[in-house]
Amino acid sequence: MSGFCKRLALAGAGCLLAIPLATQAQEGNNFRLTGQISALSDGVFRGVSQTEGVAQFTAGAQVAHTSGVYAGTLYKTMRDRATGLDGQYQVFVGYRTSLAGTDINGRVNFKNYLGLAKGTDDDLVEYEVTLGRKLSERFSGRLNMAYTPDHYGNRAKAASFAEIGLSFKATPKLTLQAANGFRHIENSTDYASYLASAQYAVTPSFNAALSFTTTSERERGGKFDDTVFLTLQKRF
């Protein structure tokens, strides 16, 4: 994505955030502003570490309309000593709805990677869809799919990810999850990912989760290796 397109995308998302905030008082409760901060003992995303095994911190905000339209921004710390990567900033716009008992969430993510050497392709546009459905009183299923035609970095190009997950509400506060995903990045390493997690709602707005993840490429070590990590998340 060109620098001009990137600035246009950021400006557009900023406008989407600013307009609802400016009109919220006039529109009553049509808009809702939320935020969240998270701390992870290892920055695992889509089955692999984004932080070389060290802690990761994220912060974000989102404004949503009762129609289902929403927009937001997110920042996360990252670490890759080989490339200098040290963070990611993104803005996103999306739409949530429900059809025949299935929750549908589609969004476009504009991601910019920080700290890369000058001249390196450091941004991307990603299209993402998540489908969720309650299967019984305690069981829920989820399917997440994402695609970008031009992944960041000068070698990697088209990239995709698909993951199917199942959650079980063991108690009103404890939820158990399992997921299996597959990641493809052109000119890079393809892998399958496996996740098992237990999440506990300490309060209605504060969650703690303990997760185990591994990949089909764990023999390679590094970011593909088995990982146990803790996630703490506070919502506002």
Secondary structure, 3 states (H helix, E strand, C coil): CCHHHHHHHHHHHHHHHHHHHHHHHHHCCCEEEEEEEEEECCCEECCEECCCCCCEEEEEEEEEECCCEEEEEEEEEEEECCCCEEEEEEEEEEEEEEECCEEEEEEEEEEEEECCCCCCCCEEEEEEEEEEEECCCCEEEEEEEEEECCCCCCCCCCEEEEEEEEEEECCCCEEEEEEEEEEEECCCCCEEEEEEEEEEEEECCEEEEEEEEEECCHHHCHHHCCEEEEEEEEEC
